Amino acid sequence: MNSEADWSAVAQQFQQNLGQNWTQAMQSFGALNGGAAMPAMPQLSFSAQKLQALQQAYVKEAADLWNQGLQVQPAGADKRFASDAWAANPVAAFSAAVYLLNARTLLGMAEAAETDEKTKSRLRFAIEQWMAASAPSNFMALNAEAQKKAVETKGESIGKGIQNLLKDIQQGHVSMTDESVFEVGRNVATTEGAVVFENELFQLIEYKPLTARVYERPFLVVPPCINKFYILDLQPENSLIRHLVQESHRTFVVSWRNPDDSLKDKTWDDYIGDGALKAIEVVQEITAAPQINALGFCVGGTILGTALAVLAARGERPLACATLLTTFLDFSETGVLDLFIDDAFVKFREMQLGRGGILKGQELATTFSFLRPNDLVWNYVVGNYLKGETPPPFDLLYWNSDSTNLPGPMYTWYLRNTYFENNLVKPGKCTVCGEKIDLRKVDLPVYIYGSREDHIVPIAGAYTSTQHLPGKKRFVMGASGHIAGVINPPAKNKRSYWTSDARPGVVSESARLPRTHAEWLKGAKEHPGSWWPDWMAWLKPYAGKQIAAPKRYGKGPYQAIEPAPGRYVKAKA
């Protein structure tokens, strides 16, 4: 094919095929987001030179596969096709090889499209979703491993798979773990403590000291409200909350309520004023501490940062220092989550939920799962239904399936003012709790952590907070992703972290850090193991002197209401 007409036909056919992929991916994504209208497939143009190179590569690889015939080797680098069963089944191995060739070519065509970067990212997403769904491993007729197991079990695996499917249909989501093994308060979220305050938005948990003396400045943890707090307290050996208590910090944690229709009108202001600000106030009153320290994780960090900006606007400084874990304050680099947030999508959500309503937790959970469809969706479809397997017990995946709702007005304010318009970093643009907020006034020491492989808060996005907060800052990058990077206890001696200290063992701070994460990384050094000891060393000077540990929970009007983890965290979406 050398004529201009031939190349035009190739481009036209690709446009048609890609349009089908786009439509299916957009329909799926729209269904996960309340039926919101998704962007139409754009008209694309390609250079003949790029098309020719792609076609030549495709023809060569396809010819090689055809010449190998049923002797083709399985795609061992892809774990979906790595088992011996694929190698032993020539038809299955050939189908996997052809599938991977088509996937590479489609992604190559997306890269060759002459369009803006956001459209190109949307094309990649559409192709990746479609290819993940259409993999031969997802179908019994093509999955050699599932067929082998069916023969070996004399059909028992097929019967079990049908049972698993019916069970998951009944519960409304794909099982990622054996959920029957876990119970909140029995074998997850077991650190000893008591609820000492509650309002309609949250319960405040105070944890029992594990040391005879504690630091005089208490520590408040503000977790995300789109998940449950016990990701920070899964098991004793990997509990960040327990680690704080063991390190002599008098620890309090916000346990957000799982919203129902009674909270359908709650706003972002409510989560700041009746949430974070109220928690800070109560901790101060219980402990009589002029200043406390606090941590915000993910959206909890955005809530804490907003609350600090409100306090700064009022001339108040109740915090001695703050810690932000995998947090956005600046939403200019949000990664894949930004792909489908545009004016039409935001307006649709505002029309749907802005004046009241509940965003169902399952929508959020499913959307996050489809950001990594092979690992968090199709892997379990194959295991549960085609192979008839019961997924093994895993506390983190149990937590991941324990979804939470969000009040519509709160969610739509957050959607518009963060992901869409990035207003939090625009001085005076946002009015929260009656105050025009300005992050430049949040002048206190801050420890900022980001995970290198985080797909929810990309590392560059986590780093941008350093450019908006004026006080002394320490930035640390951990290995792995959004959760595994954070939950990395020292005893495990796993993974690694990076700092930009000039000398080993020195915990340094600076009011000015390089403009971008890429610049910071040039001077960063890798250290083996957990970043938690680095954080504890940084936190110690801000914790104050040590005093006798309290012998009872709460104080005055704030008495123990019920044992930790409380009833709010047990409510299901």
Buried (B, 14 or more C-beta within 10 A) or exposed (E): EEEEEBBEEBBEEBBEBBBEBBBBBBEBBBEBBBEBEBBEBBEBEBEBEBBBEBBEBBEEBBEEBEEBEEEBEBBEEBEBBBBEBBBEBBEBBBBBBBBBBBBBBBBBBBEBBEBEEEBBBBBBBBBBBBBBBBBBBBEBEBBBBBBBBBEEBEEEBBEBBEBBBEEBEEEEBBBBBBBEEBEBBEBBBBBEBBBBBBBEBBBBBBBBBBBEEBBBBBBBBBBBBBBBBBBBBBBEEBBBBBBBBBBBBBBBBBBBBBBEEEBBBBBBBBBBBBBBBBBBEBBBBBBEBEBBBBBBBBBBBBBBBBBBBBBBBEEEBBBBBBBBBBBBBBBEBBBBBBBBBEEEBBBBBBEBBBEEBBBBBBBBBBBBBBBBBBEBBBBBBBBBBBBBBBBEBBBBBBBBBBBBBBBBBBBBBBBBBBBBBBBBBBEEBBEBBEBEBBBEBBBBBBBBBBBBEBBBBBBBBBBBBBBBBBEBBBBBBBBBBBBBBBBBBBEEEBBBBBBBBEEEEEBEBEEEBBEBBEEBBEEBEEBEBBBBBBBBEBBBEBBBEEBEBBEEBBBEEBEBBBEBBBBBBBBEB
